[in-house]
Amino acid sequence: MKITLLAVGKTDDNRIADLVNVYSSRLQHYINFEIEVIPDLKKTKNLSLDQQKSMEGDLILAKLQTSDFVTLLDEKGKTYSSLQFAELINKRSLSGMKRLVYVIGGPYGFSPDVYSRSNSKLSLSSMTFSHQMVRLFAVEQIYRAFTILKNEPYHHE
């Protein structure tokens, strides 16, 4: 199985980008992991929010394969403890799927087409975080999940 984190927009803060890279490289020890960044839309001044979401949605959908299991990081998604999240990743890896894709949308959320294509929604918290921070939190939690599954001393109960 491969895990892809698909994110709209680049990380402007080098400190956050460095931390994302730390966890991404650690993850390579456990699984084939990649982060794919969809560039921010240009010339959005005259676009409505729905038009922006639709255009971002088209770019997201173009990156997905038919067989992908797609999870949207969404404030209305289901929340899990780190242990539950690790077990969820384990179940999905045992199911034989080829690619598990976690998607971080743009600042206004996802288009209806992206919601329709998704298989599940995941909320990291009921609080709101910047898209840059969500990227870091998501990568760290995926890394944490693998250390839990391997019974390594990263996670403490």
Backbone torsions as a table, in degrees:
resi	resn	phi	psi	omega
1	MET	NA	148.6	176.1
2	LYS	-120.2	143.0	174.8
3	ILE	-115.0	130.1	177.1
4	THR	-120.9	132.5	170.7
5	LEU	-103.3	113.7	-178.3
6	LEU	-103.8	120.2	-174.3
7	ALA	-129.4	138.1	175.6
8	VAL	-87.8	125.1	176.7
9	GLY	91.3	144.0	-179.3
10	LYS	-83.3	164.6	176.0
11	THR	-91.5	116.7	-177.9
12	ASP	-81.0	-25.7	-176.4
13	ASP	-89.8	113.4	-177.0
14	ASN	-62.3	-30.0	179.3
15	ARG	-65.7	-41.7	177.5
16	ILE	-67.9	-44.3	179.5
17	ALA	-58.9	-39.8	178.8
18	ASP	-63.0	-42.8	179.1
19	LEU	-66.9	-39.9	176.1
20	VAL	-59.1	-42.7	179.1
21	ASN	-64.8	-36.6	178.0
22	VAL	-59.7	-50.9	-178.3
23	TYR	-70.3	-35.0	177.1
24	SER	-61.9	-43.6	-179.9
25	SER	-69.6	-35.7	176.0
26	ARG	-62.8	-37.3	-178.6
27	LEU	-64.1	-28.7	-178.6
28	GLN	-59.1	-22.8	177.8
29	HIS	-66.4	-27.0	-174.2
30	TYR	-105.6	-36.1	-170.5
31	ILE	-156.9	158.2	173.1
32	ASN	-72.7	110.8	-174.9
33	PHE	-128.3	139.5	175.9
34	GLU	-144.6	154.1	171.6
35	ILE	-113.1	127.0	176.9
36	GLU	-114.8	127.0	-177.5
37	VAL	-107.9	128.5	172.8
38	ILE	-94.7	121.5	-176.6
39	PRO	-59.5	148.9	175.2
40	ASP	-57.9	147.5	175.7
41	LEU	-67.6	145.4	176.6
42	LYS	-101.6	154.7	174.4
43	LYS	55.0	55.0	-179.0
44	THR	-94.6	-0.7	-174.9
45	LYS	-54.3	-39.0	-176.4
46	ASN	-98.7	11.6	179.9
47	LEU	-101.7	143.2	173.7
48	SER	-74.1	166.5	177.8
49	LEU	-61.3	-40.0	178.7
50	ASP	-64.1	-38.3	178.0
51	GLN	-65.9	-40.7	178.1
52	GLN	-63.2	-46.1	179.1
53	LYS	-61.6	-39.8	-179.8
54	SER	-65.0	-43.8	-179.9
55	MET	-66.8	-42.9	175.7
56	GLU	-63.1	-39.5	178.8
57	GLY	-59.6	-42.4	177.9
58	ASP	-61.5	-39.5	179.4
59	LEU	-68.3	-38.3	177.3
60	ILE	-64.4	-50.5	-177.2
61	LEU	-60.7	-33.0	179.4
62	ALA	-66.5	-22.0	-178.8
63	LYS	-89.2	-9.2	-175.4
64	LEU	-94.9	147.1	175.2
65	GLN	-103.5	157.3	-177.0
66	THR	-57.8	-37.7	-175.4
67	SER	-84.2	-4.3	-178.0
68	ASP	-64.8	142.4	168.4
69	PHE	-96.9	114.4	-170.1
70	VAL	-107.1	123.0	177.0
71	THR	-117.6	122.9	178.1
72	LEU	-90.0	133.0	171.8
73	LEU	-82.9	108.3	-167.9
74	ASP	-142.5	139.1	-177.9
75	GLU	-60.5	-22.2	179.7
76	LYS	-95.9	8.8	-179.0
77	GLY	-78.1	176.6	179.6
78	LYS	-79.9	143.0	177.0
79	THR	-101.6	148.0	-179.8
80	TYR	-134.0	151.9	166.3
81	SER	-74.1	168.1	178.3
82	SER	-62.6	-37.7	178.3
83	LEU	-65.9	-42.5	178.5
84	GLN	-65.3	-38.9	179.2
85	PHE	-65.1	-41.2	177.2
86	ALA	-60.8	-43.8	179.5
87	GLU	-64.9	-37.5	177.5
88	LEU	-62.7	-45.0	177.5
89	ILE	-63.0	-41.1	179.1
90	ASN	-61.1	-46.3	179.3
91	LYS	-60.6	-42.2	-178.4
92	ARG	-69.1	-35.2	178.9
93	SER	-70.4	-33.7	178.7
94	LEU	-75.2	-17.8	-177.7
95	SER	-76.0	-10.0	176.9
96	GLY	90.5	8.0	179.2
97	MET	-68.0	150.7	-177.1
98	LYS	-83.7	-42.9	-175.4
99	ARG	-141.3	129.1	175.0
100	LEU	-105.6	121.7	-175.5
101	VAL	-117.2	122.8	172.4
102	TYR	-102.1	131.9	-174.3
103	VAL	-119.3	127.5	172.5
104	ILE	-106.8	116.7	-176.3
105	GLY	-80.7	-173.6	177.8
106	GLY	-78.0	-175.0	-174.0
107	PRO	-64.1	-18.8	-177.0
108	TYR	-107.8	7.1	177.6
109	GLY	97.2	-157.3	-173.5
110	PHE	-109.6	154.3	175.1
111	SER	-77.1	159.6	176.4
112	PRO	-56.0	-34.8	179.9
113	ASP	-65.3	-37.1	178.8
114	VAL	-69.7	-42.1	176.0
115	TYR	-58.8	-41.0	-179.6
116	SER	-64.9	-35.0	-177.9
117	ARG	-78.0	-23.1	-173.8
118	SER	-70.6	153.7	176.5
119	ASN	-98.5	-24.6	179.5
120	SER	-160.6	167.1	176.2
121	LYS	-127.5	139.4	-178.1
122	LEU	-127.1	131.9	174.4
123	SER	-110.0	129.0	176.4
124	LEU	-80.0	-21.2	-178.8
125	SER	-174.0	160.4	173.5
126	SER	-82.3	-6.6	174.5
127	MET	-81.5	163.0	176.9
128	THR	-100.7	133.3	178.1
129	PHE	-123.2	158.2	174.1
130	SER	-66.6	155.4	179.8
131	HIS	-61.8	-31.3	178.4
132	GLN	-66.8	-43.6	-179.7
133	MET	-68.6	-38.0	179.3
134	VAL	-59.2	-39.9	178.4
135	ARG	-58.7	-45.9	178.9
136	LEU	-64.3	-46.9	-178.7
137	PHE	-62.2	-40.8	-178.9
138	ALA	-64.5	-46.7	-178.6
139	VAL	-64.6	-41.3	179.4
140	GLU	-63.9	-40.3	-179.6
141	GLN	-69.5	-34.4	175.4
142	ILE	-66.1	-43.2	176.4
143	TYR	-60.9	-46.6	179.0
144	ARG	-57.5	-41.8	-179.7
145	ALA	-58.1	-43.1	-179.6
146	PHE	-69.9	-34.4	176.7
147	THR	-68.7	-33.2	175.4
148	ILE	-65.1	-47.4	-178.4
149	LEU	-63.0	-30.9	179.6
150	LYS	-92.6	3.5	178.2
151	ASN	58.4	40.3	179.8
152	GLU	-95.6	156.1	-170.5
153	PRO	-83.2	47.8	175.8
154	TYR	-96.9	-43.8	-177.9
155	HIS	-91.7	136.1	177.7
156	HIS	-120.9	134.8	176.9
157	GLU	-95.8	NA	NA
